Amino acid sequence: MSLLQLRDDTAMPLYQQLEEQLYGLISSGVLPPGTILPAERQLAENLKVSRVTIQRAYAALRQRDLLASQGRRGFLVRTRPSQVHPGMDRLKGFTEEMRELGKIPSSRIVERQVVQDRSISSIFGLPSTAPFLKLTRVRYGDDVAMSREVAWYNLKAVPALEDGDLSGSVYAFLAENGGTRLVACEQTIEATMPTLEECRIFGFDEPLPCLLIKRHSFTQDAAMIEYVEGLFRGDMYSYRLKLQA
């Protein structure tokens, strides 16, 4: 803590000075993961500032997923997950994307059922009585939860999905069972905040910004097979786009 030097001859508030100095020490490795920072009251006394100043600085660092509360012991410097930088140059599933990034993909099925859903039917342009396979999965890369996705599949087009083994890549299953190949998609990306359940899945102490990706996937003859809403952790994903004039 002797490395912290707060100044009163600058317009930058004390809490922001503290936040930026601690951020620099953590990013540079001077305060490595596993380091316990003092509790709020103790640090406030050491630096001769108000406890509110320490609370605001620590809260900002927790929002950046750099600190985790250890109760009366203080705050733990967290191990930051390494970011992945997938490209968006072509249609590919999660399994293929993880393998391209050098990670081992896996999934945990949370929910699997055949449903009728009027709103989903309208997305597919099908009658309200059309059956869909609803598949909710947590997707992992090297055993780290990367995303939570809810997908609906057109069972009229691919009935084999209802009872098929979907523990791996659904795209691979489609290709191997009936030769259904998805060749095009329409995709949107939105910023959103995770629910408490999604925070638990991702190991967040408090909600952090995430990316919500919505995808409509089609076959060569323009038949829509899949609609998926995937929530991807914002602290790990940085997408790359290559654009040409």
Contacts in CASP RR format, 6 or more apart in sequence:
PFRMAT RR
TARGET T0000
AUTHOR 0000-0000-0000
METHOD contacts of the structure
MODEL  1
MSLLQLRDDTAMPLYQQLEEQLYGLISSGVLPPGTILPAERQLAENLKVS
RVTIQRAYAALRQRDLLASQGRRGFLVRTRPSQVHPGMDRLKGFTEEMRE
LGKIPSSRIVERQVVQDRSISSIFGLPSTAPFLKLTRVRYGDDVAMSREV
AWYNLKAVPALEDGDLSGSVYAFLAENGGTRLVACEQTIEATMPTLEECR
IFGFDEPLPCLLIKRHSFTQDAAMIEYVEGLFRGDMYSYRLKLQA
1 38 0 8 1.000
1 43 0 8 1.000
1 46 0 8 1.000
1 47 0 8 1.000
3 21 0 8 1.000
3 25 0 8 1.000
3 30 0 8 1.000
4 18 0 8 1.000
4 21 0 8 1.000
4 22 0 8 1.000
4 47 0 8 1.000
5 21 0 8 1.000
6 14 0 8 1.000
6 17 0 8 1.000
6 18 0 8 1.000
6 21 0 8 1.000
6 47 0 8 1.000
6 49 0 8 1.000
7 17 0 8 1.000
8 14 0 8 1.000
10 17 0 8 1.000
12 20 0 8 1.000
14 49 0 8 1.000
14 53 0 8 1.000
15 52 0 8 1.000
15 53 0 8 1.000
15 54 0 8 1.000
15 56 0 8 1.000
15 57 0 8 1.000
15 60 0 8 1.000
16 57 0 8 1.000
16 60 0 8 1.000
18 47 0 8 1.000
18 49 0 8 1.000
18 53 0 8 1.000
18 54 0 8 1.000
18 57 0 8 1.000
19 56 0 8 1.000
19 57 0 8 1.000
19 60 0 8 1.000
19 61 0 8 1.000
22 31 0 8 1.000
22 37 0 8 1.000
22 57 0 8 1.000
22 61 0 8 1.000
22 66 0 8 1.000
23 61 0 8 1.000
23 64 0 8 1.000
23 66 0 8 1.000
24 30 0 8 1.000
25 31 0 8 1.000
26 61 0 8 1.000
26 66 0 8 1.000
26 77 0 8 1.000
31 37 0 8 1.000
31 77 0 8 1.000
32 77 0 8 1.000
33 77 0 8 1.000
33 78 0 8 1.000
33 79 0 8 1.000
33 80 0 8 1.000
34 76 0 8 1.000
34 77 0 8 1.000
34 78 0 8 1.000
34 79 0 8 1.000
35 76 0 8 1.000
35 77 0 8 1.000
36 70 0 8 1.000
36 73 0 8 1.000
36 74 0 8 1.000
36 75 0 8 1.000
36 76 0 8 1.000
36 77 0 8 1.000
37 43 0 8 1.000
37 58 0 8 1.000
37 67 0 8 1.000
37 74 0 8 1.000
37 75 0 8 1.000
37 76 0 8 1.000
37 77 0 8 1.000
38 46 0 8 1.000
38 74 0 8 1.000
39 71 0 8 1.000
39 72 0 8 1.000
39 73 0 8 1.000
39 74 0 8 1.000
39 75 0 8 1.000
40 51 0 8 1.000
40 54 0 8 1.000
40 55 0 8 1.000
40 58 0 8 1.000
40 74 0 8 1.000
41 51 0 8 1.000
43 54 0 8 1.000
44 50 0 8 1.000
44 51 0 8 1.000
44 53 0 8 1.000
44 54 0 8 1.000
47 53 0 8 1.000
47 54 0 8 1.000
58 67 0 8 1.000
58 75 0 8 1.000
61 67 0 8 1.000
61 75 0 8 1.000
62 68 0 8 1.000
62 69 0 8 1.000
62 75 0 8 1.000
62 205 0 8 1.000
62 206 0 8 1.000
63 206 0 8 1.000
63 208 0 8 1.000
65 78 0 8 1.000
65 80 0 8 1.000
65 204 0 8 1.000
65 208 0 8 1.000
65 235 0 8 1.000
66 77 0 8 1.000
66 78 0 8 1.000
66 80 0 8 1.000
67 75 0 8 1.000
67 76 0 8 1.000
67 77 0 8 1.000
67 78 0 8 1.000
68 75 0 8 1.000
68 76 0 8 1.000
68 78 0 8 1.000
68 205 0 8 1.000
69 75 0 8 1.000
69 76 0 8 1.000
69 205 0 8 1.000
70 76 0 8 1.000
80 235 0 8 1.000
81 144 0 8 1.000
81 233 0 8 1.000
81 235 0 8 1.000
81 236 0 8 1.000
82 236 0 8 1.000
83 235 0 8 1.000
83 236 0 8 1.000
83 237 0 8 1.000
83 238 0 8 1.000
84 101 0 8 1.000
84 103 0 8 1.000
84 146 0 8 1.000
84 236 0 8 1.000
84 237 0 8 1.000
84 238 0 8 1.000
85 101 0 8 1.000
85 238 0 8 1.000
85 239 0 8 1.000
85 240 0 8 1.000
86 97 0 8 1.000
86 100 0 8 1.000
86 101 0 8 1.000
86 237 0 8 1.000
86 239 0 8 1.000
86 240 0 8 1.000
87 239 0 8 1.000
87 240 0 8 1.000
87 241 0 8 1.000
87 242 0 8 1.000
88 187 0 8 1.000
88 239 0 8 1.000
88 240 0 8 1.000
88 241 0 8 1.000
89 241 0 8 1.000
89 242 0 8 1.000
91 182 0 8 1.000
91 183 0 8 1.000
91 184 0 8 1.000
91 185 0 8 1.000
91 217 0 8 1.000
92 100 0 8 1.000
92 171 0 8 1.000
93 169 0 8 1.000
93 171 0 8 1.000
94 105 0 8 1.000
94 107 0 8 1.000
94 139 0 8 1.000
94 146 0 8 1.000
94 147 0 8 1.000
94 149 0 8 1.000
94 169 0 8 1.000
95 105 0 8 1.000
95 168 0 8 1.000
95 169 0 8 1.000
95 171 0 8 1.000
95 172 0 8 1.000
96 169 0 8 1.000
96 171 0 8 1.000
98 104 0 8 1.000
98 105 0 8 1.000
98 141 0 8 1.000
98 146 0 8 1.000
99 105 0 8 1.000
103 141 0 8 1.000
103 142 0 8 1.000
104 141 0 8 1.000
104 142 0 8 1.000
104 143 0 8 1.000
105 139 0 8 1.000
105 140 0 8 1.000
105 141 0 8 1.000
105 168 0 8 1.000
105 169 0 8 1.000
106 139 0 8 1.000
106 140 0 8 1.000
106 141 0 8 1.000
106 143 0 8 1.000
107 137 0 8 1.000
107 138 0 8 1.000
107 139 0 8 1.000
107 140 0 8 1.000
107 167 0 8 1.000
107 168 0 8 1.000
108 137 0 8 1.000
108 138 0 8 1.000
108 140 0 8 1.000
109 135 0 8 1.000
109 136 0 8 1.000
109 137 0 8 1.000
109 166 0 8 1.000
109 167 0 8 1.000
110 136 0 8 1.000
110 137 0 8 1.000
110 138 0 8 1.000
110 148 0 8 1.000
111 134 0 8 1.000
111 135 0 8 1.000
111 136 0 8 1.000
111 150 0 8 1.000
112 133 0 8 1.000
112 134 0 8 1.000
112 135 0 8 1.000
112 136 0 8 1.000
112 166 0 8 1.000
113 133 0 8 1.000
113 134 0 8 1.000
114 131 0 8 1.000
114 132 0 8 1.000
114 133 0 8 1.000
114 134 0 8 1.000
114 155 0 8 1.000
114 162 0 8 1.000
115 131 0 8 1.000
115 132 0 8 1.000
115 133 0 8 1.000
115 134 0 8 1.000
115 152 0 8 1.000
116 128 0 8 1.000
116 129 0 8 1.000
116 130 0 8 1.000
116 131 0 8 1.000
116 132 0 8 1.000
117 132 0 8 1.000
117 134 0 8 1.000
117 152 0 8 1.000
118 128 0 8 1.000
120 132 0 8 1.000
120 152 0 8 1.000
120 227 0 8 1.000
121 127 0 8 1.000
121 128 0 8 1.000
121 129 0 8 1.000
121 130 0 8 1.000
121 132 0 8 1.000
123 152 0 8 1.000
123 216 0 8 1.000
123 227 0 8 1.000
124 130 0 8 1.000
124 132 0 8 1.000
124 152 0 8 1.000
124 154 0 8 1.000
124 224 0 8 1.000
124 227 0 8 1.000
125 224 0 8 1.000
126 154 0 8 1.000
126 156 0 8 1.000
130 154 0 8 1.000
130 155 0 8 1.000
130 156 0 8 1.000
131 155 0 8 1.000
131 156 0 8 1.000
132 152 0 8 1.000
132 153 0 8 1.000
132 154 0 8 1.000
132 155 0 8 1.000
133 152 0 8 1.000
133 153 0 8 1.000
133 155 0 8 1.000
133 161 0 8 1.000
133 162 0 8 1.000
134 150 0 8 1.000
134 151 0 8 1.000
134 152 0 8 1.000
135 150 0 8 1.000
135 151 0 8 1.000
135 152 0 8 1.000
135 153 0 8 1.000
135 166 0 8 1.000
135 170 0 8 1.000
136 148 0 8 1.000
136 149 0 8 1.000
136 150 0 8 1.000
136 151 0 8 1.000
137 148 0 8 1.000
137 149 0 8 1.000
137 151 0 8 1.000
138 145 0 8 1.000
138 147 0 8 1.000
138 148 0 8 1.000
138 201 0 8 1.000
139 145 0 8 1.000
139 146 0 8 1.000
139 147 0 8 1.000
139 148 0 8 1.000
139 149 0 8 1.000
140 146 0 8 1.000
144 236 0 8 1.000
145 201 0 8 1.000
145 202 0 8 1.000
145 203 0 8 1.000
145 233 0 8 1.000
146 232 0 8 1.000
146 233 0 8 1.000
146 236 0 8 1.000
146 237 0 8 1.000
147 230 0 8 1.000
147 231 0 8 1.000
147 232 0 8 1.000
147 233 0 8 1.000
148 198 0 8 1.000
148 201 0 8 1.000
148 230 0 8 1.000
148 231 0 8 1.000
149 228 0 8 1.000
149 229 0 8 1.000
149 230 0 8 1.000
149 231 0 8 1.000
150 228 0 8 1.000
150 229 0 8 1.000
150 230 0 8 1.000
151 170 0 8 1.000
151 226 0 8 1.000
151 227 0 8 1.000
151 228 0 8 1.000
151 229 0 8 1.000
152 226 0 8 1.000
152 227 0 8 1.000
152 228 0 8 1.000
153 161 0 8 1.000
153 170 0 8 1.000
153 225 0 8 1.000
153 226 0 8 1.000
154 223 0 8 1.000
154 224 0 8 1.000
154 225 0 8 1.000
154 226 0 8 1.000
155 161 0 8 1.000
155 162 0 8 1.000
157 180 0 8 1.000
157 219 0 8 1.000
157 223 0 8 1.000
157 225 0 8 1.000
158 174 0 8 1.000
158 177 0 8 1.000
158 178 0 8 1.000
158 180 0 8 1.000
158 225 0 8 1.000
160 173 0 8 1.000
160 177 0 8 1.000
160 178 0 8 1.000
161 170 0 8 1.000
161 173 0 8 1.000
161 174 0 8 1.000
164 173 0 8 1.000
164 177 0 8 1.000
165 173 0 8 1.000
166 173 0 8 1.000
170 226 0 8 1.000
171 182 0 8 1.000
174 180 0 8 1.000
174 181 0 8 1.000
174 182 0 8 1.000
174 225 0 8 1.000
175 181 0 8 1.000
180 219 0 8 1.000
180 225 0 8 1.000
181 219 0 8 1.000
181 220 0 8 1.000
182 217 0 8 1.000
182 218 0 8 1.000
182 219 0 8 1.000
182 225 0 8 1.000
182 226 0 8 1.000
183 218 0 8 1.000
183 219 0 8 1.000
183 220 0 8 1.000
184 217 0 8 1.000
184 218 0 8 1.000
184 222 0 8 1.000
185 215 0 8 1.000
185 216 0 8 1.000
185 217 0 8 1.000
185 218 0 8 1.000
186 215 0 8 1.000
186 216 0 8 1.000
187 213 0 8 1.000
187 214 0 8 1.000
187 215 0 8 1.000
187 216 0 8 1.000
188 213 0 8 1.000
188 214 0 8 1.000
189 211 0 8 1.000
189 212 0 8 1.000
189 213 0 8 1.000
189 239 0 8 1.000
190 211 0 8 1.000
190 212 0 8 1.000
190 213 0 8 1.000
190 214 0 8 1.000
191 209 0 8 1.000
191 210 0 8 1.000
191 211 0 8 1.000
191 212 0 8 1.000
192 209 0 8 1.000
192 210 0 8 1.000
192 211 0 8 1.000
192 212 0 8 1.000
192 231 0 8 1.000
193 207 0 8 1.000
193 208 0 8 1.000
193 209 0 8 1.000
193 210 0 8 1.000
194 202 0 8 1.000
194 204 0 8 1.000
194 207 0 8 1.000
194 208 0 8 1.000
194 210 0 8 1.000
194 231 0 8 1.000
196 207 0 8 1.000
198 210 0 8 1.000
198 231 0 8 1.000
199 205 0 8 1.000
199 206 0 8 1.000
199 207 0 8 1.000
199 208 0 8 1.000
202 208 0 8 1.000
202 210 0 8 1.000
202 233 0 8 1.000
208 233 0 8 1.000
208 234 0 8 1.000
208 235 0 8 1.000
209 234 0 8 1.000
210 231 0 8 1.000
210 232 0 8 1.000
210 233 0 8 1.000
210 234 0 8 1.000
211 231 0 8 1.000
211 232 0 8 1.000
211 233 0 8 1.000
211 234 0 8 1.000
211 237 0 8 1.000
211 239 0 8 1.000
212 229 0 8 1.000
212 230 0 8 1.000
212 231 0 8 1.000
212 232 0 8 1.000
213 228 0 8 1.000
213 229 0 8 1.000
213 230 0 8 1.000
213 231 0 8 1.000
213 232 0 8 1.000
214 227 0 8 1.000
214 228 0 8 1.000
214 229 0 8 1.000
214 230 0 8 1.000
215 226 0 8 1.000
215 227 0 8 1.000
215 228 0 8 1.000
215 230 0 8 1.000
216 224 0 8 1.000
216 226 0 8 1.000
216 227 0 8 1.000
217 224 0 8 1.000
217 225 0 8 1.000
217 226 0 8 1.000
217 227 0 8 1.000
217 228 0 8 1.000
218 224 0 8 1.000
218 225 0 8 1.000
219 225 0 8 1.000
END
